[in-house]
């Protein structure tokens, strides 16, 4: 069963990873653009199906901030380089933050599970 949230995650994955694939294809050269775009779209669908909304949003934020920073520092000609680097950093930080949040949630659930049994 496909829910609205799943459809949103897949569409977000298509948009974000398709953009990242386009930026990578631009860096590698015009001949490799279709390959990079296809890989980005496939990865976006897979990540969307797995429910990686936080990960995709971190990449989106990284892309926008990286492009903005490159525009301010190097000019319009280098926005795509900054956006690509920002997407990579956003993805890396998104994975790390997600891992830390999962560890925190597991510790909290473990602490809540131990407390009721100790009071009996």
LUMFIMAR-162759 format. One record per residue (C-alpha): residue in three letters; x, y, z. Coordinates in steps of 0.25 Angstrom, whole numbers, plus 5000, padded with zeros to 4 digits. Layout:
<pts>
ALAXYZ/...
</pts>
This chain:
<pts>
UNK500050005000/UNK500550144996/UNK500250255005/UNK500350405003/UNK501550415011/UNK502250305003/UNK501950374990/UNK502450504996/UNK503750435000/UNK503950374986/UNK503650514979/UNK504650584989/UNK505650474986/UNK505450494971/UNK505550644972/UNK506750644981/UNK507650534976/UNK507250564962/UNK507850704965/UNK509050654971/UNK509250554959/UNK509150674950/UNK510150754958/UNK511150634957/UNK510850614942/UNK511150764940/UNK512450744948/UNK512850614940/UNK512550674927/UNK511350674917/UNK511550534912/UNK511350474926/UNK510150554929/UNK509050454926/UNK509850344934/UNK509950434946/UNK508550474945/UNK508050334944/UNK508850284956/UNK508350404964/UNK506850384960/UNK506950234964/UNK507650264977/UNK506550364980/UNK505450264978/UNK506150164986/UNK506450264998/UNK504950314997/UNK504450174997/UNK505250145010/UNK504750275016/UNK505950355017/UNK505250495018/UNK506250545028/UNK507450505019/UNK506850565007/UNK506550695014/UNK507950705019/UNK508450695005/UNK507450795000/UNK507850895011/UNK509350865008/UNK509150894993/UNK508451024995/UNK509451075005/UNK510651024997/UNK510151094985/UNK509851224992/UNK511251224999/UNK511851194985/UNK511051304979/UNK511451404989/UNK512951364989/UNK513251324975/UNK512151384966/UNK511051324958/UNK511951234950/UNK512251144962/UNK510951134968/UNK510850984963/UNK512150954969/UNK511751004982/UNK510350934981/UNK511050804978/UNK511950814990/UNK510850864999/UNK510050744995/UNK511150644999/UNK511350715012/UNK509950725015/UNK509750575012/UNK510950545021/UNK510450625032/UNK509050575031/UNK509550425032/UNK510350465045/UNK509150545051/UNK508150435048/UNK509150335054/UNK509250415067/UNK507750435068/UNK507550285067/UNK508550255078/UNK507850365087/UNK506450305084/UNK507050165087/UNK507650205100/UNK506350285104/UNK505550155101/UNK506450075109/UNK506450165121/UNK504850165121/UNK504850015120/UNK505750005132/UNK505050105141/UNK503750035142/UNK504349895146/UNK505249955156/UNK504050015164/UNK503249885165/
</pts>
